[in-house]
């Protein structure tokens, strides 16, 4: 669906379950209406300026990589089948890129990869040497569960400070 945005020396790789329908149509990560991903990166200090979904390639310049667990499917988490997930491919990508952190955007991908129930925040596991974080989904459909705390914890772990109050 969407191309991986990966390379050596990244601070963090964000991994979602799969591109949402709008993101797949627009060819840009986290492009759905009401998605808080890009504004949250800026508000927590993970990017020094606001980015639009169509500017996702610029994230590399800020030490940020992007991928999805299911690269050949799109849609909401509840619509995805396990057959589309490729946790071993994700592990290989993280081992090759060696980021400081792997941040799962939403709990579904983290549950599949870690093989257990997860709560938002830093996890005990490491993958490819990367610290693992689970972040609340920024999707407009998940507003009832929104919390910037784990996002700020990731920014703190990476030594990033917000330029404005979240």
SULMO-V129840 format. One record per residue. N is the residue number from 1. RES is the residue in one small letter. PSI is psi in degrees with one decimal (none if undefined). OMEGA is omega in whole degrees, -180 to 180 (* if undefined). BURIAL is 1 if it has 16 or more other C-alpha atoms within 10 Angstrom, else 0. Layout:
BEGIN
n->(N/N)
res->(RES/RES)
psi->(PSI/PSI)
omega->(OMEGA/OMEGA)
burial->(BURIAL/BURIAL)
END
This chain:
BEGIN
n->(1/2/3/4/5/6/7/8/9/10/11/12/13/14/15/16/17/18/19/20/21/22/23/24/25/26/27/28/29/30/31/32/33/34/35/36/37/38/39/40/41/42/43/44/45/46/47/48/49/50/51/52/53/54/55/56/57/58/59/60/61/62/63/64/65/66/67/68/69/70/71/72/73/74/75/76/77/78/79/80/81/82/83/84/85/86/87/88/89/90/91/92/93/94/95/96/97/98/99/100/101/102/103/104/105/106/107/108/109/110/111/112/113/114/115/116/117/118/119/120/121/122/123/124/125/126/127/128/129/130/131/132/133/134/135/136/137/138/139/140/141/142/143/144/145/146/147/148/149/150/151/152/153/154/155/156/157/158/159/160/161/162/163/164/165/166)
res->(x/x/x/x/x/x/x/x/x/x/x/x/x/x/x/x/x/x/x/x/x/x/x/x/x/x/x/x/x/x/x/x/x/x/x/x/x/x/x/x/x/x/x/x/x/x/x/x/x/x/x/x/x/x/x/x/x/x/x/x/x/x/x/x/x/x/x/x/x/x/x/x/x/x/x/x/x/x/x/x/x/x/x/x/x/x/x/x/x/x/x/x/x/x/x/x/x/x/x/x/x/x/x/x/x/x/x/x/x/x/x/x/x/x/x/x/x/x/x/x/x/x/x/x/x/x/x/x/x/x/x/x/x/x/x/x/x/x/x/x/x/x/x/x/x/x/x/x/x/x/x/x/x/x/x/x/x/x/x/x/x/x/x/x/x/x)
psi->(-77.8/145.5/144.7/145.5/89.1/158.7/172.7/153.8/16.9/149.3/-43.2/145.3/124.5/132.4/117.3/179.7/-51.7/162.6/135.0/167.1/-45.9/-41.7/-42.5/-41.8/-41.3/-11.8/34.7/139.5/141.0/48.9/-1.0/151.4/134.3/-0.2/131.1/4.3/-59.3/-44.9/-35.8/-36.9/-43.6/-46.9/-27.7/-0.3/7.1/-24.4/146.8/-8.9/156.9/141.7/147.2/156.4/-38.9/-14.2/17.3/-31.0/-25.3/-19.0/-31.8/-38.9/-15.1/14.6/21.6/129.6/160.9/139.1/176.9/153.7/-39.5/106.3/-12.3/24.3/158.3/160.6/-178.2/153.7/-41.8/-17.3/-7.1/137.3/154.8/-25.1/-25.9/-19.2/142.8/75.5/-32.4/-37.9/-40.2/-46.1/-43.2/-41.7/-43.3/-40.2/-35.7/-42.5/-31.3/51.0/164.7/-34.4/148.3/121.1/114.3/127.0/97.0/161.5/-24.0/-52.7/-39.5/-43.1/-42.6/-47.3/-43.3/-16.6/29.0/167.3/145.2/155.3/154.6/147.2/-174.3/140.8/165.4/-26.2/159.6/145.9/121.3/30.3/-9.0/136.9/144.5/129.3/147.2/126.0/145.7/143.3/132.6/1.7/142.8/-27.9/-14.3/23.2/-32.3/-16.7/12.0/136.4/123.1/-7.3/-52.4/-30.6/-41.9/-37.0/-39.5/-46.0/-41.6/-44.7/-38.3/-0.9/31.2/138.5/139.7/146.0/-17.4/161.2/135.5/none)
omega->(179/180/173/173/-173/177/-180/173/180/174/-176/169/175/-179/174/177/-180/176/173/-177/-180/178/179/179/-177/-180/-177/179/172/-174/-178/179/180/179/-175/-174/-174/176/-179/177/-180/-176/180/179/179/169/-178/178/177/175/172/180/-179/178/-172/-179/178/-179/178/180/178/178/-176/174/-178/174/176/178/178/-175/-175/178/175/178/180/-179/-178/-179/-175/174/-179/-178/-179/-177/177/-178/180/176/178/179/179/180/-179/177/179/-177/179/176/175/-177/170/-178/177/-180/-172/-173/-173/-178/179/178/-179/-176/-177/177/-180/174/-179/171/179/179/179/-178/-179/-178/168/177/-178/-178/-177/170/-176/176/171/-177/174/180/177/-179/175/180/-177/-176/-178/-178/-172/178/180/-177/179/176/177/178/176/179/178/179/-179/179/-180/180/179/176/176/179/177/*)
burial->(1/1/0/0/1/1/1/0/0/1/1/1/1/1/1/1/1/1/1/1/1/1/1/1/0/0/1/1/1/1/1/1/0/0/1/1/1/1/1/1/1/1/1/1/1/1/1/0/0/0/1/0/1/0/0/1/1/1/1/1/0/0/1/1/1/1/1/1/1/1/1/0/1/1/0/0/1/0/0/0/0/0/0/0/1/1/1/0/0/1/0/0/1/1/0/0/1/1/1/1/1/1/1/1/1/1/1/1/1/1/0/1/1/0/0/0/0/1/0/1/1/1/0/0/0/0/1/1/0/1/1/1/1/1/1/1/1/1/1/0/0/0/0/0/0/0/0/0/0/1/1/1/1/1/1/0/0/0/0/1/1/1/0/0/0/0)
END
